[in-house]
Amino acid sequence: MIDLHTHTTFSDGELIPSELVRRAEVLGYTAIGITDHVDFTNIEHVLLCVSKAKYMEDVLDIRVLPGVELTHVPPAKIMPLVTLARRLGAEIVVVHGETPVEPVRPGTNRAALEAAVDILAHPGFITIEEAELARENDVCLEITSRAGHNITNGHVVRMALQAGAKMVVDTDTHAPRDLINSERAVQIAVGAGLSQEEAVRIVKDHAIVR
């Protein structure tokens, strides 16, 4: 299991990185991205802190990838913040997409795709043109297990398949109960409309981490 969208106490998660990573390891994770919420006000602090979590790679059988989730950042500011995140050492850059359960500013999906982020999280009612842009810029569209955000998983899968865009299954973990195993990840992908074979391939042959 590889999950590149999780949160710790450095934003609105319940666990410090060491407990998050250990709980993930017990569930069979081979890699985890710690992607706490950031904007221009806290990105340096968050990346400085979560990057220290890589110390666990020496003693645990799991890769730890420090990253960020750009959250409610105005679309015009996404490109420069992505650039800054990569310059500061973010190994995974996620953008909080236009989920229908939060007041995300319209244009966020497109700005994230134009910035060629790694993952567009819970992109809501993404358009086919946006899904095609995701394919062109090698951005993964997220199938999420998180309640609320997951109500548009089926639409995201349809757009991704039609456009030929890559997909990933992530948890958007905020609490211990949010972590899942690979079997559950496959179920979520199948529930979103993928075949069993497609779901297994997406979960096992991860588009970003191999």
ROSE-4610 file (N, C-alpha, C; in Angstrom, 1 decimal, always signed):
// ROSE-4610
residu = [M/M/M/I/I/I/D/D/D/L/L/L/H/H/H/T/T/T/H/H/H/T/T/T/T/T/T/F/F/F/S/S/S/D/D/D/G/G/G/E/E/E/L/L/L/I/I/I/P/P/P/S/S/S/E/E/E/L/L/L/V/V/V/R/R/R/R/R/R/A/A/A/E/E/E/V/V/V/L/L/L/G/G/G/Y/Y/Y/T/T/T/A/A/A/I/I/I/G/G/G/I/I/I/T/T/T/D/D/D/H/H/H/V/V/V/D/D/D/F/F/F/T/T/T/N/N/N/I/I/I/E/E/E/H/H/H/V/V/V/L/L/L/L/L/L/C/C/C/V/V/V/S/S/S/K/K/K/A/A/A/K/K/K/Y/Y/Y/M/M/M/E/E/E/D/D/D/V/V/V/L/L/L/D/D/D/I/I/I/R/R/R/V/V/V/L/L/L/P/P/P/G/G/G/V/V/V/E/E/E/L/L/L/T/T/T/H/H/H/V/V/V/P/P/P/P/P/P/A/A/A/K/K/K/I/I/I/M/M/M/P/P/P/L/L/L/V/V/V/T/T/T/L/L/L/A/A/A/R/R/R/R/R/R/L/L/L/G/G/G/A/A/A/E/E/E/I/I/I/V/V/V/V/V/V/V/V/V/H/H/H/G/G/G/E/E/E/T/T/T/P/P/P/V/V/V/E/E/E/P/P/P/V/V/V/R/R/R/P/P/P/G/G/G/T/T/T/N/N/N/R/R/R/A/A/A/A/A/A/L/L/L/E/E/E/A/A/A/A/A/A/V/V/V/D/D/D/I/I/I/L/L/L/A/A/A/H/H/H/P/P/P/G/G/G/F/F/F/I/I/I/T/T/T/I/I/I/E/E/E/E/E/E/A/A/A/E/E/E/L/L/L/A/A/A/R/R/R/E/E/E/N/N/N/D/D/D/V/V/V/C/C/C/L/L/L/E/E/E/I/I/I/T/T/T/S/S/S/R/R/R/A/A/A/G/G/G/H/H/H/N/N/N/I/I/I/T/T/T/N/N/N/G/G/G/H/H/H/V/V/V/V/V/V/R/R/R/M/M/M/A/A/A/L/L/L/Q/Q/Q/A/A/A/G/G/G/A/A/A/K/K/K/M/M/M/V/V/V/V/V/V/D/D/D/T/T/T/D/D/D/T/T/T/H/H/H/A/A/A/P/P/P/R/R/R/D/D/D/L/L/L/I/I/I/N/N/N/S/S/S/E/E/E/R/R/R/A/A/A/V/V/V/Q/Q/Q/I/I/I/A/A/A/V/V/V/G/G/G/A/A/A/G/G/G/L/L/L/S/S/S/Q/Q/Q/E/E/E/E/E/E/A/A/A/V/V/V/R/R/R/I/I/I/V/V/V/K/K/K/D/D/D/H/H/H/A/A/A/I/I/I/V/V/V/R/R/R]
num = [1/1/1/2/2/2/3/3/3/4/4/4/5/5/5/6/6/6/7/7/7/8/8/8/9/9/9/10/10/10/11/11/11/12/12/12/13/13/13/14/14/14/15/15/15/16/16/16/17/17/17/18/18/18/19/19/19/20/20/20/21/21/21/22/22/22/23/23/23/24/24/24/25/25/25/26/26/26/27/27/27/28/28/28/29/29/29/30/30/30/31/31/31/32/32/32/33/33/33/34/34/34/35/35/35/36/36/36/37/37/37/38/38/38/39/39/39/40/40/40/41/41/41/42/42/42/43/43/43/44/44/44/45/45/45/46/46/46/47/47/47/48/48/48/49/49/49/50/50/50/51/51/51/52/52/52/53/53/53/54/54/54/55/55/55/56/56/56/57/57/57/58/58/58/59/59/59/60/60/60/61/61/61/62/62/62/63/63/63/64/64/64/65/65/65/66/66/66/67/67/67/68/68/68/69/69/69/70/70/70/71/71/71/72/72/72/73/73/73/74/74/74/75/75/75/76/76/76/77/77/77/78/78/78/79/79/79/80/80/80/81/81/81/82/82/82/83/83/83/84/84/84/85/85/85/86/86/86/87/87/87/88/88/88/89/89/89/90/90/90/91/91/91/92/92/92/93/93/93/94/94/94/95/95/95/96/96/96/97/97/97/98/98/98/99/99/99/100/100/100/101/101/101/102/102/102/103/103/103/104/104/104/105/105/105/106/106/106/107/107/107/108/108/108/109/109/109/110/110/110/111/111/111/112/112/112/113/113/113/114/114/114/115/115/115/116/116/116/117/117/117/118/118/118/119/119/119/120/120/120/121/121/121/122/122/122/123/123/123/124/124/124/125/125/125/126/126/126/127/127/127/128/128/128/129/129/129/130/130/130/131/131/131/132/132/132/133/133/133/134/134/134/135/135/135/136/136/136/137/137/137/138/138/138/139/139/139/140/140/140/141/141/141/142/142/142/143/143/143/144/144/144/145/145/145/146/146/146/147/147/147/148/148/148/149/149/149/150/150/150/151/151/151/152/152/152/153/153/153/154/154/154/155/155/155/156/156/156/157/157/157/158/158/158/159/159/159/160/160/160/161/161/161/162/162/162/163/163/163/164/164/164/165/165/165/166/166/166/167/167/167/168/168/168/169/169/169/170/170/170/171/171/171/172/172/172/173/173/173/174/174/174/175/175/175/176/176/176/177/177/177/178/178/178/179/179/179/180/180/180/181/181/181/182/182/182/183/183/183/184/184/184/185/185/185/186/186/186/187/187/187/188/188/188/189/189/189/190/190/190/191/191/191/192/192/192/193/193/193/194/194/194/195/195/195/196/196/196/197/197/197/198/198/198/199/199/199/200/200/200/201/201/201/202/202/202/203/203/203/204/204/204/205/205/205/206/206/206/207/207/207/208/208/208/209/209/209/210/210/210]
x = [+0.8/+0.0/+0.9/+0.6/+1.3/+0.2/+0.4/-0.6/+0.2/-0.1/+0.6/-0.2/-1.2/-2.0/-2.4/-1.6/-1.9/-1.6/-2.1/-1.9/-1.5/-0.7/-0.3/-0.7/-0.1/-0.4/+0.2/+1.0/+1.6/+0.5/-0.7/-1.8/-3.0/-4.0/-5.2/-5.3/-4.2/-4.2/-4.1/-4.4/-4.4/-3.1/-2.2/-1.0/+0.2/+1.2/+2.6/+3.1/+4.1/+4.6/+5.0/+5.7/+6.2/+5.0/+3.9/+2.8/+2.1/+1.9/+1.3/+2.1/+3.4/+4.2/+4.2/+4.3/+4.3/+2.9/+1.8/+0.5/+0.4/+0.9/+0.9/+1.7/+2.9/+3.8/+3.1/+2.3/+1.6/+0.6/+0.0/-1.1/-0.5/+0.9/+1.5/+1.9/+1.9/+2.3/+3.8/+4.2/+5.6/+6.1/+5.2/+5.5/+4.4/+4.7/+3.7/+4.1/+3.2/+3.5/+2.9/+3.7/+3.1/+2.9/+1.7/+1.3/+0.4/+1.0/+0.1/-0.3/-1.4/-2.0/-1.1/-0.8/+0.0/-0.5/-0.1/-0.2/+1.1/+1.1/+2.4/+2.8/+1.8/+2.1/+2.8/+2.8/+3.3/+4.2/+4.4/+5.0/+6.5/+7.2/+8.6/+8.6/+7.8/+7.7/+7.3/+6.2/+5.7/+6.7/+7.4/+8.3/+9.6/+10.0/+11.1/+10.8/+9.6/+9.2/+9.0/+8.2/+7.9/+9.1/+10.0/+11.2/+12.0/+11.9/+12.6/+12.1/+10.9/+10.3/+11.1/+11.9/+12.7/+13.6/+13.9/+14.8/+14.3/+13.0/+12.4/+12.8/+13.2/+13.5/+14.7/+15.5/+16.7/+16.3/+15.1/+14.8/+13.4/+12.7/+11.4/+11.4/+10.6/+10.6/+9.5/+9.7/+8.7/+9.4/+9.1/+9.6/+8.7/+9.4/+8.6/+8.9/+7.9/+8.0/+7.4/+8.3/+7.7/+7.2/+6.0/+5.4/+4.4/+3.5/+2.6/+1.3/+0.2/-1.1/-1.4/-1.3/-1.7/-3.2/-3.7/-5.1/-5.7/-6.8/-7.5/-6.6/-5.6/-4.7/-5.4/-5.4/-6.0/-5.4/-6.1/-5.6/-4.4/-4.4/-3.3/-2.0/-2.1/-0.9/-0.4/-1.1/-0.7/+0.6/+0.8/+2.1/+3.3/+3.3/+4.5/+4.7/+3.6/+3.7/+4.2/+3.8/+4.3/+5.8/+6.3/+7.7/+8.4/+7.9/+8.5/+8.6/+7.5/+7.5/+8.6/+8.7/+9.8/+11.1/+11.3/+12.6/+13.0/+11.9/+12.1/+12.3/+12.2/+12.4/+11.2/+10.1/+8.9/+9.0/+8.9/+9.0/+7.6/+6.6/+5.2/+4.5/+3.9/+3.1/+1.7/+0.8/-0.6/-1.4/-2.4/-3.3/-4.7/-5.3/-6.6/-7.6/-8.1/-9.0/-10.4/-11.2/-12.5/-13.6/-13.3/-14.3/-15.6/-16.8/-18.1/-18.5/-17.7/-18.1/-17.3/-16.5/-15.8/-15.9/-15.7/-15.8/-14.5/-14.0/-12.8/-13.0/-12.1/-12.3/-12.3/-13.3/-13.2/-11.9/-11.4/-10.2/-9.0/-9.2/-8.2/-7.7/-8.6/-8.2/-7.3/-7.7/-6.9/-5.6/-5.5/-4.3/-3.3/-3.8/-3.0/-2.4/-3.3/-2.9/-1.9/-2.0/-1.1/+0.3/+0.2/+1.5/+2.2/+1.5/+2.1/+2.4/+1.4/+1.7/+1.7/+2.0/+2.0/+0.6/-0.2/-1.5/-2.6/-3.7/-4.8/-5.8/-5.9/-6.7/-8.2/-9.0/-10.5/-10.9/-10.7/-11.0/-12.5/-13.4/-14.8/-15.3/-16.1/-16.7/-15.7/-14.5/-13.5/-14.0/-13.7/-14.1/-13.2/-13.8/-13.0/-11.7/-11.9/-10.7/-9.6/-10.1/-9.1/-8.5/-9.2/-8.7/-7.7/-7.9/-6.9/-5.7/-5.8/-4.7/-3.8/-4.6/-3.9/-3.0/-3.6/-2.8/-1.6/-1.8/-0.7/+0.4/+0.1/+1.1/+1.5/+1.0/+1.4/+1.0/-0.2/-0.7/-1.7/-1.5/-2.4/-3.7/-4.8/-6.1/-6.4/-6.9/-7.1/-8.4/-8.5/-9.6/-9.5/-10.4/-10.2/-11.1/-10.6/-11.4/-12.1/-11.8/-12.3/-13.7/-14.5/-16.0/-16.2/-17.2/-17.5/-16.8/-15.5/-14.8/-15.0/-15.3/-15.4/-16.7/-17.6/-18.9/-18.8/-17.7/-17.5/-16.4/-16.1/-15.1/-15.5/-16.7/-17.2/-17.0/-17.4/-17.2/-15.7/-14.9/-13.4/-12.9/-13.3/-12.8/-13.3/-14.6/-15.1/-14.3/-14.0/-13.2/-11.8/-11.2/-9.8/-9.7/-10.6/-10.6/-10.8/-11.7/-12.0/-10.8/-10.1/-9.0/-7.6/-7.6/-6.4/-5.4/-6.0/-5.2/-4.9/-3.8/-3.4/-4.2/-4.4/-5.2/-4.4/-4.6/-4.1/-5.2/-5.1/-6.0/-5.2/-5.8/-5.2/-6.3/-5.8/-6.8/-7.1/-6.2/-6.4/-6.6/-5.7/-5.8/-5.6/-6.5/-6.4/-6.3/-6.8/-6.9/-6.6/-6.2/-5.8/-6.9/-8.1/-9.2/-9.2/-8.6/-8.6/-7.6/-6.6/-5.7/-6.3/-5.9/-6.5/-5.4/-5.8/-4.9/-5.1/-4.3/-4.4/-5.7/-6.2/-7.5/-8.6/-8.6/-9.6/-9.4/-8.2/-8.0/-8.5/-8.3/-8.9/-10.4/-11.0/-12.5/-13.0/-12.3/-12.7/-12.6/-11.5/-11.4/-12.4/-12.8/-13.8/-15.2/-15.4/-16.6/-16.8/-15.7/-15.7/-15.9/-16.0/-16.3/-15.2/-14.1/-13.0/-13.3/-12.7/-12.8/-11.9/-12.0/-11.1/-9.7/-9.5/-8.1/-7.5/-8.3/-7.9/-7.6/-8.4/-8.2/-7.0/-6.7/-5.5/-4.3/-4.3/-3.2/-2.9/-3.9/-3.7/-3.1/-3.6/-3.1/-1.7/-1.5/-0.2/+0.9/+0.6/+1.6/+1.4/+1.9/+1.6/+2.2/+1.5/+1.9/+3.1/+3.3/+4.4/+5.5/+5.2/+6.3/+6.3/+7.5/+7.7/+8.9]
y = [-1.2/+0.0/+1.2/+2.1/+3.4/+4.5/+5.5/+6.5/+7.8/+8.7/+10.0/+11.2/+11.0/+12.2/+11.9/+12.4/+12.2/+13.5/+13.6/+14.8/+14.4/+15.3/+15.1/+16.3/+16.4/+17.5/+18.8/+18.7/+20.0/+20.7/+20.1/+20.8/+20.4/+19.6/+19.3/+17.8/+17.1/+15.7/+15.4/+14.2/+13.8/+13.2/+12.8/+12.0/+12.8/+12.6/+13.1/+12.2/+12.6/+11.7/+10.3/+10.2/+8.9/+7.9/+8.3/+7.4/+7.1/+8.1/+8.0/+6.9/+7.1/+6.2/+4.8/+4.6/+3.3/+2.6/+3.3/+2.7/+2.3/+3.1/+2.8/+1.5/+1.4/+0.3/-1.0/-1.0/-2.2/-2.6/-1.7/-2.0/-2.5/-2.5/-3.0/-1.9/-0.7/+0.4/+0.2/+0.5/+0.5/+1.9/+2.9/+4.3/+5.1/+6.3/+7.2/+8.6/+9.4/+10.9/+11.6/+12.5/+13.3/+14.7/+15.1/+16.2/+17.2/+17.8/+18.7/+19.9/+20.5/+21.7/+22.9/+23.6/+24.8/+25.8/+27.1/+28.2/+29.0/+30.2/+31.0/+31.3/+31.2/+31.6/+30.5/+29.3/+28.2/+27.2/+27.3/+26.3/+26.0/+27.0/+26.7/+25.9/+26.3/+25.6/+24.2/+24.0/+22.6/+21.7/+22.2/+21.3/+21.1/+22.1/+21.9/+20.8/+20.8/+19.8/+18.4/+18.3/+16.9/+16.3/+17.1/+16.5/+15.7/+16.0/+15.3/+13.9/+13.6/+12.3/+11.2/+11.6/+10.6/+9.9/+10.3/+9.6/+8.2/+7.9/+6.6/+5.6/+6.1/+5.1/+4.3/+4.7/+3.9/+2.7/+2.8/+1.7/+1.0/+1.6/+1.0/+0.6/-0.4/-0.8/-0.1/+1.2/+2.1/+3.3/+3.8/+5.1/+6.2/+7.3/+8.4/+9.6/+10.2/+11.2/+12.5/+13.5/+14.7/+15.6/+16.1/+16.9/+17.9/+18.4/+19.5/+19.3/+19.8/+19.9/+21.4/+22.0/+23.4/+23.5/+24.3/+24.2/+25.6/+25.7/+27.0/+28.2/+27.9/+28.9/+29.5/+30.8/+31.4/+30.9/+30.5/+29.9/+30.7/+32.0/+32.7/+32.6/+32.1/+32.0/+30.5/+29.6/+28.2/+27.9/+28.4/+28.2/+28.6/+29.9/+30.3/+29.5/+29.0/+28.3/+26.8/+26.3/+25.0/+25.1/+26.1/+26.3/+26.4/+27.2/+27.3/+26.0/+25.2/+24.0/+23.0/+23.0/+22.1/+22.6/+23.9/+24.5/+24.2/+24.1/+23.8/+22.3/+21.5/+20.1/+19.2/+19.7/+18.8/+17.7/+16.5/+15.3/+15.0/+15.4/+15.3/+16.6/+17.1/+18.3/+17.9/+18.1/+17.9/+19.2/+19.3/+20.5/+20.0/+20.7/+20.5/+20.9/+19.9/+20.2/+20.7/+20.9/+21.5/+20.5/+19.9/+19.1/+19.8/+19.1/+19.8/+20.0/+19.6/+19.7/+20.8/+21.6/+22.7/+23.9/+25.1/+26.3/+26.6/+25.6/+25.8/+26.7/+27.7/+28.7/+28.1/+28.4/+27.9/+28.3/+27.4/+27.6/+26.9/+26.4/+25.7/+24.5/+23.7/+22.5/+22.8/+23.7/+24.1/+24.7/+25.5/+26.1/+25.0/+24.0/+22.9/+22.1/+21.9/+21.1/+21.8/+23.1/+23.9/+24.0/+23.9/+23.9/+22.5/+21.5/+20.2/+19.6/+19.7/+19.1/+17.6/+16.9/+15.5/+14.9/+15.4/+14.8/+16.0/+15.9/+16.8/+16.0/+16.4/+15.7/+16.0/+14.9/+15.0/+16.2/+16.0/+17.2/+17.4/+16.8/+17.0/+16.8/+17.7/+17.6/+18.1/+17.5/+17.9/+17.7/+18.6/+18.6/+17.7/+17.3/+16.4/+17.2/+18.5/+19.3/+19.3/+19.4/+19.4/+18.0/+16.9/+15.6/+15.4/+15.9/+15.9/+16.6/+17.8/+18.5/+17.7/+17.0/+16.1/+15.1/+14.5/+13.5/+14.2/+15.4/+16.1/+16.4/+16.8/+17.3/+16.2/+15.0/+13.9/+14.1/+14.6/+14.8/+13.7/+13.1/+12.0/+12.6/+12.0/+12.4/+11.4/+12.0/+11.2/+10.5/+9.2/+8.5/+8.5/+9.1/+9.2/+8.4/+7.9/+7.1/+8.0/+9.3/+10.2/+10.6/+10.4/+10.6/+12.1/+12.3/+13.6/+13.9/+13.9/+14.1/+13.0/+11.8/+10.6/+10.5/+11.5/+11.4/+11.6/+12.2/+12.4/+11.4/+10.4/+9.4/+8.8/+8.5/+7.9/+8.8/+10.1/+11.1/+11.2/+11.3/+11.5/+10.3/+9.1/+7.9/+8.0/+8.3/+8.4/+9.4/+10.6/+11.6/+11.1/+10.5/+10.0/+9.0/+8.0/+7.0/+7.5/+8.5/+9.0/+9.8/+10.5/+11.3/+10.5/+9.4/+8.6/+9.2/+9.8/+10.4/+9.3/+9.5/+8.6/+8.8/+7.8/+7.8/+7.2/+7.7/+7.1/+7.0/+6.0/+5.9/+6.4/+7.4/+8.0/+8.0/+8.2/+8.3/+9.6/+10.6/+11.9/+11.7/+10.9/+10.5/+11.7/+11.8/+12.8/+12.1/+10.9/+10.2/+8.7/+8.0/+6.6/+5.7/+6.0/+5.2/+5.4/+6.4/+6.7/+5.9/+5.3/+4.5/+3.2/+2.7/+1.5/+0.6/-0.7/-1.6/-1.6/-2.4/-2.4/-3.1/-4.0/-4.6/-3.6/-2.8/-1.8/-0.7/-0.4/+0.5/+0.0/-1.3/-1.9/-1.8/-2.1/-2.0/-0.6/+0.4/+1.8/+2.1/+1.7/+1.9/+1.2/+0.0/-0.8/-0.1/+0.4/+1.1/+2.4/+3.0/+4.2/+3.9/+2.6/+2.3/+1.6/+1.3/+0.6/-0.9/-1.6/-3.1/-3.6/-4.8/-5.4/-5.3/-5.6/-5.6/-4.2/-3.2/-1.8/-1.4/-1.7/-1.3/-1.8/-3.1/-3.7/-3.1/-2.8/-2.2/-0.8/+0.0/+1.3/+1.3/+0.3/+0.3/-0.4/-1.4/-2.1/-1.5/-1.0/-0.4/+1.1/+1.7/+3.1/+4.0/+5.0/+5.9/+6.8/+7.0/+8.0/+7.3/+6.4/+5.7/+4.2/+3.8/+2.4/+1.8]
z = [+0.0/+0.0/+0.0/-0.9/-0.9/-0.9/+0.1/+0.3/+0.4/-0.5/-0.6/-0.2/+0.6/+1.0/+2.5/+3.4/+4.9/+5.6/+6.8/+7.7/+9.1/+9.7/+11.1/+11.9/+13.1/+14.0/+13.5/+12.4/+11.9/+11.0/+10.8/+10.3/+11.1/+10.5/+11.2/+11.5/+11.4/+11.8/+13.3/+13.7/+15.1/+15.6/+14.7/+15.0/+14.7/+15.5/+15.2/+14.1/+13.3/+12.2/+12.7/+13.8/+14.2/+14.4/+15.0/+15.2/+13.9/+13.0/+11.7/+10.9/+10.8/+10.0/+10.6/+11.9/+12.5/+12.3/+12.4/+12.2/+10.7/+9.8/+8.4/+8.1/+8.7/+8.5/+9.0/+10.1/+10.6/+9.6/+8.9/+7.9/+6.5/+6.4/+5.2/+4.2/+4.7/+3.8/+3.4/+2.2/+1.8/+1.6/+1.5/+1.4/+1.8/+2.4/+2.9/+2.6/+2.1/+1.9/+3.1/+3.7/+4.8/+4.1/+3.9/+3.1/+3.9/+4.9/+5.7/+4.9/+5.3/+4.7/+4.8/+3.7/+3.7/+2.8/+3.0/+2.1/+2.3/+1.8/+1.9/+3.4/+4.3/+5.7/+6.5/+6.1/+7.0/+6.3/+5.0/+4.2/+4.7/+5.0/+5.5/+6.8/+7.7/+9.0/+8.8/+8.0/+7.9/+7.2/+6.1/+5.5/+6.3/+7.1/+8.0/+9.0/+9.5/+10.5/+9.9/+8.9/+8.4/+7.7/+7.1/+6.5/+7.5/+8.8/+9.8/+10.0/+9.5/+9.7/+8.9/+8.0/+7.2/+8.1/+9.3/+10.2/+10.4/+10.3/+10.5/+9.4/+8.2/+7.2/+7.6/+8.5/+8.9/+9.7/+10.4/+11.3/+11.0/+10.1/+9.7/+8.2/+7.9/+6.5/+5.7/+5.5/+4.9/+4.4/+3.2/+2.7/+3.2/+3.6/+4.2/+3.2/+2.6/+1.6/+2.2/+2.6/+3.1/+1.9/+2.1/+1.1/+1.7/+0.8/+1.2/+0.5/+1.1/+0.3/+0.3/-0.8/-1.0/-0.8/+0.1/+0.5/+0.5/-0.3/-0.4/-0.8/-1.5/-2.1/-3.3/-3.4/-4.6/-5.9/-6.9/-8.1/-8.7/-8.7/-9.3/-8.5/-7.2/-6.4/-6.3/-7.0/-6.9/-7.6/-8.8/-9.5/-8.7/-8.2/-7.4/-6.1/-5.5/-4.3/-4.6/-5.7/-6.1/-6.3/-7.0/-7.2/-5.9/-5.0/-3.7/-2.9/-3.0/-2.3/-2.8/-4.1/-4.6/-4.3/-4.3/-3.9/-2.4/-1.6/-0.2/+0.1/-0.9/-0.7/-0.7/-1.0/-1.0/-2.0/-1.6/-2.5/-3.1/-2.5/-3.0/-2.9/-4.0/-4.0/-4.4/-3.5/-3.7/-3.6/-4.4/-4.3/-3.9/-2.9/-2.5/-3.6/-4.3/-5.4/-5.1/-6.1/-6.0/-5.5/-4.3/-3.7/-3.5/-3.7/-3.6/-2.2/-1.2/+0.2/+0.9/+0.2/+0.7/-0.3/+0.2/-0.7/-1.4/-2.1/-2.9/-4.0/-4.2/-5.3/-6.7/-7.5/-8.9/-9.6/-10.4/-11.1/-10.4/-9.2/-8.5/-9.2/-9.7/-10.4/-11.6/-12.4/-13.6/-13.2/-12.2/-11.8/-11.3/-10.6/-10.1/-11.2/-12.2/-13.4/-14.2/-14.4/-15.1/-14.4/-13.1/-12.3/-12.3/-12.9/-13.0/-11.6/-10.6/-9.3/-9.4/-8.4/-8.4/-8.4/-7.5/-7.3/-7.1/-7.9/-7.6/-6.8/-5.5/-4.6/-4.7/-4.5/-4.6/-5.5/-6.8/-7.7/-8.0/-7.3/-7.5/-8.9/-9.4/-10.8/-11.8/-11.9/-12.8/-14.2/-15.1/-16.5/-17.3/-18.5/-19.4/-19.9/-20.1/-20.5/-19.4/-18.2/-17.1/-17.0/-17.1/-17.1/-18.2/-19.4/-20.5/-20.1/-19.5/-19.0/-18.0/-17.1/-16.2/-16.9/-18.0/-18.8/-19.4/-20.0/-20.7/-19.7/-18.5/-17.5/-16.5/-16.7/-15.9/-14.4/-14.2/-12.9/-12.6/-11.4/-11.0/-10.4/-10.8/-10.2/-9.1/-7.9/-6.7/-6.6/-6.4/-5.9/-4.4/-3.6/-2.2/-1.4/-0.2/+0.7/+1.7/+1.7/+2.7/+2.5/+3.6/+3.5/+3.1/+2.3/+1.8/+0.5/+0.5/-0.7/-1.7/-1.2/-2.1/-2.8/-2.6/-3.3/-4.8/-5.3/-6.7/-7.3/-6.5/-7.1/-8.4/-8.5/-9.8/-11.0/-10.8/-11.8/-12.2/-11.2/-11.4/-12.2/-11.9/-12.6/-14.1/-14.3/-15.7/-16.5/-15.9/-16.6/-16.9/-15.9/-16.0/-17.1/-17.1/-18.1/-19.5/-19.6/-20.9/-21.5/-20.5/-21.0/-21.0/-20.4/-20.3/-19.2/-18.2/-17.1/-16.1/-15.4/-14.3/-13.0/-12.3/-11.0/-9.9/-8.7/-7.5/-6.4/-5.5/-4.4/-3.2/-2.5/-1.3/-0.2/+1.0/+2.1/+2.7/+2.5/+3.1/+4.6/+5.2/+6.6/+7.5/+8.5/+9.5/+10.9/+11.0/+12.3/+12.0/+13.1/+12.9/+12.2/+12.4/+11.7/+10.2/+9.7/+8.3/+7.4/+8.1/+7.3/+6.9/+5.7/+5.1/+4.7/+4.4/+3.7/+2.2/+1.5/+0.1/-0.4/+0.3/-0.1/+0.0/+1.0/+1.1/+0.0/-0.4/-1.4/-2.8/-3.0/-4.2/-4.2/-3.1/-3.0/-3.3/-2.8/-3.0/-4.5/-5.2/-6.6/-7.4/-7.0/-7.7/-7.5/-6.3/-5.9/-6.7/-7.2/-8.0/-9.5/-9.8/-11.2/-12.0/-11.4/-12.1/-12.0/-13.0/-12.9/-11.8/-11.4/-10.4/-10.9/-12.2/-12.7/-12.7/-13.2/-13.2/-11.8/-10.8/-9.5/-8.9/-9.1/-8.5/-9.2/-10.5/-11.1/-10.6/-10.4/-9.8/-8.4/-7.6/-6.2/-6.2/-6.9/-6.8/-7.7/-8.9/-9.7/-9.6/-8.5/-8.2/-9.3/-9.6/-10.7/-10.4/-9.1/-8.7/-8.0/-7.0/-6.3/-6.7/-7.1/-7.6/-6.8]
